Amino acid sequence: MKKILSLTVLIFSMSFCFSQEQIIVNDVPMIKYELLEKKIQEEKEVLLVLNFWSTTCAPCVKELPDFMEVNEKYKDNPKFKMLLVSLDRPKDKDRVVQFIKNKKLNAEVVLLDDIKRMNTWIPRFEKNWDGNIPVTIIYKNSEKVHFNDGEMRKTELENIITKNL
């Protein structure tokens, strides 16, 4: 009985639960820029697709289904990872969680809780980025190999991934 109770507590305390290969999100981590930068540096030997988006950005929402198809295609490749960075306000976190569930997003999502310092961290990602979204940055072995300002088509994303994997 103790084992069953411990397992139940563990399951309910997890941020992400996996069921039938679909991610059911109960929470989205809120992070600062420094932690995101550290996550990028830790992804050695991986092609990391980093997408900055928001639930209120129409082009962002439009491109996400294509990104999810691409993520589904490459998710079993140990040299590939997709990370969606929400720029929604921290007070809208519940809306982000609901959006992830409704749209069945299958990639890891974080909420970047660092809007007040945008002028500091945006140029650290890309000096030519003026702050608009969506923006996709692709890293190979923690080094930037591609920057896309604006909506990205599925074929373009797949071509860059194929070229760099």
KEDREN-575577 format. One line per field, with one value per residue (C-alpha): residue in three letters; x, y, z. Coordinates in nm, 4 decimals, decimal comma. Example, Ala and Ser with C-alpha at 12.3 -4.5 7.8 and 13.67 -1.06 7.14 Angstrom:
nulum = c(ALA_SER)
x = c(1,2300_1,3670)
y = c(-0,4500_-0,1060)
z = c(0,7800_0,7140)
END
This chain:
nulum = c(MET_LYS_LYS_ILE_LEU_SER_LEU_THR_VAL_LEU_ILE_PHE_SER_MET_SER_PHE_CYS_PHE_SER_GLN_GLU_GLN_ILE_ILE_VAL_ASN_ASP_VAL_PRO_MET_ILE_LYS_TYR_GLU_LEU_LEU_GLU_LYS_LYS_ILE_GLN_GLU_GLU_LYS_GLU_VAL_LEU_LEU_VAL_LEU_ASN_PHE_TRP_SER_THR_THR_CYS_ALA_PRO_CYS_VAL_LYS_GLU_LEU_PRO_ASP_PHE_MET_GLU_VAL_ASN_GLU_LYS_TYR_LYS_ASP_ASN_PRO_LYS_PHE_LYS_MET_LEU_LEU_VAL_SER_LEU_ASP_ARG_PRO_LYS_ASP_LYS_ASP_ARG_VAL_VAL_GLN_PHE_ILE_LYS_ASN_LYS_LYS_LEU_ASN_ALA_GLU_VAL_VAL_LEU_LEU_ASP_ASP_ILE_LYS_ARG_MET_ASN_THR_TRP_ILE_PRO_ARG_PHE_GLU_LYS_ASN_TRP_ASP_GLY_ASN_ILE_PRO_VAL_THR_ILE_ILE_TYR_LYS_ASN_SER_GLU_LYS_VAL_HIS_PHE_ASN_ASP_GLY_GLU_MET_ARG_LYS_THR_GLU_LEU_GLU_ASN_ILE_ILE_THR_LYS_ASN_LEU)
x = c(0,0000_0,2850_0,4382_0,1090_0,0650_0,4253_0,3806_0,0550_0,2209_0,5120_0,2816_0,0827_0,3955_0,5461_0,5254_0,4818_0,2925_0,3224_0,0251_-0,0075_0,2932_0,1162_0,2452_-0,0115_0,1136_0,0298_0,2806_0,5274_0,8567_0,9196_1,2849_1,5146_1,7411_2,0514_1,8910_1,7822_2,1347_2,2658_2,0175_2,1473_2,5087_2,4220_2,2796_2,6142_2,6048_2,2421_2,0693_1,8483_1,5530_1,4658_1,1384_1,0274_0,6510_0,3413_-0,0197_-0,1276_0,0938_-0,1048_0,2003_0,3400_0,0190_-0,0022_0,3457_0,3227_0,1380_0,4209_0,6776_0,4902_0,4908_0,8654_0,9224_0,7185_0,9274_1,2612_1,1708_1,3333_1,6621_1,8979_2,0778_1,7615_1,5679_1,3014_1,2388_0,9488_1,0099_0,6878_0,7127_0,3676_0,3474_0,3994_0,0487_-0,0841_0,0859_-0,2460_-0,3453_-0,0136_-0,0726_-0,4254_-0,2944_-0,0381_-0,3136_-0,5574_-0,3000_-0,1399_0,2103_0,4562_0,7788_0,9240_0,7885_0,9305_0,7977_1,0688_0,9961_1,2368_1,0382_1,1794_1,5314_1,4438_1,6867_1,9616_1,8973_1,7558_2,0863_2,2693_2,0672_2,0979_2,2250_1,9832_1,6740_1,4456_1,2258_0,9412_0,8149_0,8053_1,1782_1,3534_1,7186_1,8868_2,1958_2,4288_2,6571_2,5534_2,6648_2,4100_2,3787_2,0560_1,8420_1,4918_1,3056_0,9336_0,7141_0,9010_0,7646_0,7774_0,9895_1,2468_1,2672_1,3054_1,5743_1,7823_1,7426_1,8348_2,1393_2,2650_2,1807)
y = c(0,0000_0,2405_0,1793_0,2577_0,5746_0,6839_0,6208_0,8189_1,1138_1,0998_1,1003_1,3982_1,5944_1,5650_1,8683_1,6541_1,3279_1,1059_0,9151_0,7389_0,9315_1,2615_1,5155_1,6296_1,9500_2,0417_2,3248_2,5311_2,6306_3,0053_3,0862_3,3877_3,4518_3,3177_2,9766_2,9655_3,0530_2,7758_2,5259_2,6150_2,5645_2,2289_2,0948_1,9786_1,7365_1,8309_2,0299_2,2602_2,4355_2,7299_2,9041_3,2287_3,2697_3,3906_3,2776_3,6257_3,6299_3,5177_3,4217_3,2260_3,0311_2,9720_2,8144_2,5962_2,3018_2,2745_2,2870_2,0103_1,7931_1,8441_1,7752_1,4553_1,3469_1,3972_1,3414_0,9964_1,1264_1,1744_1,4521_1,6666_1,8785_2,1453_2,4039_2,6497_2,9705_3,1485_3,5250_3,5510_3,7453_3,5408_3,6343_3,4579_3,1284_2,9458_3,0560_2,9193_2,5835_2,5656_2,6638_2,3818_2,1336_2,2656_2,2735_1,9457_2,0901_1,8006_1,9933_2,1182_2,4632_2,7226_3,0657_3,3303_3,5498_3,8253_4,0814_4,3793_4,2937_4,2304_4,4980_4,3083_3,9507_3,9959_4,1203_3,8377_3,5917_3,7908_4,1457_4,2022_4,0841_4,3810_4,1968_4,0866_3,7269_3,4560_3,4044_3,0720_3,0191_2,6891_2,5787_2,2930_2,1880_2,5062_2,7285_2,9312_2,8034_2,9755_3,2757_3,3194_3,6419_3,5915_3,2987_2,9906_2,7425_2,3703_2,2940_2,5584_2,4238_2,0657_2,1655_2,3365_2,0402_1,7894_1,9967_2,0201_1,6815)
z = c(0,0000_0,0815_-0,2615_-0,4349_-0,2289_-0,2998_-0,6713_-0,6728_-0,4985_-0,7429_-1,0435_-0,9180_-0,8314_-1,1775_-1,4057_-1,7145_-1,7420_-2,0475_-2,1764_-2,5110_-2,6515_-2,5880_-2,3417_-2,0887_-1,9335_-1,5772_-1,5479_-1,7484_-1,5861_-1,5641_-1,6200_-1,6524_-1,9479_-1,7720_-1,7239_-2,0880_-2,1938_-1,9692_-2,1216_-2,4684_-2,3591_-2,2008_-2,5271_-2,6587_-2,9524_-3,0205_-3,2909_-3,0831_-3,2438_-3,0204_-3,1066_-2,9393_-2,9511_-2,7671_-2,7437_-2,8607_-3,1718_-3,4792_-3,6925_-3,3949_-3,3488_-3,7255_-3,7496_-3,4365_-3,6017_-3,8570_-3,5775_-3,3941_-3,7081_-3,7450_-3,3753_-3,4016_-3,7013_-3,5224_-3,1550_-3,1419_-3,2793_-2,9804_-3,1698_-3,2009_-2,9534_-2,9847_-2,7148_-2,7344_-2,5404_-2,4557_-2,4163_-2,2608_-1,9365_-1,6188_-1,5012_-1,8151_-1,7302_-1,6892_-2,0398_-2,1735_-2,0016_-2,1457_-2,4912_-2,4794_-2,3935_-2,6549_-2,9345_-2,8215_-2,8318_-2,8171_-2,7562_-2,4299_-2,3363_-2,0980_-2,0085_-2,0231_-1,7224_-1,8184_-2,0186_-1,8266_-1,9472_-2,3145_-2,4331_-2,2525_-2,3639_-2,7168_-2,8651_-2,6888_-2,8977_-3,2203_-3,2712_-3,5623_-3,3719_-3,3090_-3,0586_-3,2840_-3,2821_-3,3965_-3,4049_-3,4507_-3,3676_-3,4416_-3,2529_-3,3353_-3,0520_-2,8668_-3,1576_-3,3565_-3,7142_-3,8220_-3,7276_-3,8710_-3,8026_-3,8603_-3,9497_-4,0670_-4,3157_-4,2456_-4,5536_-4,4586_-4,1019_-4,2247_-4,4770_-4,2085_-3,9737_-4,2435_-4,3436_-3,9846_-3,8311)
END
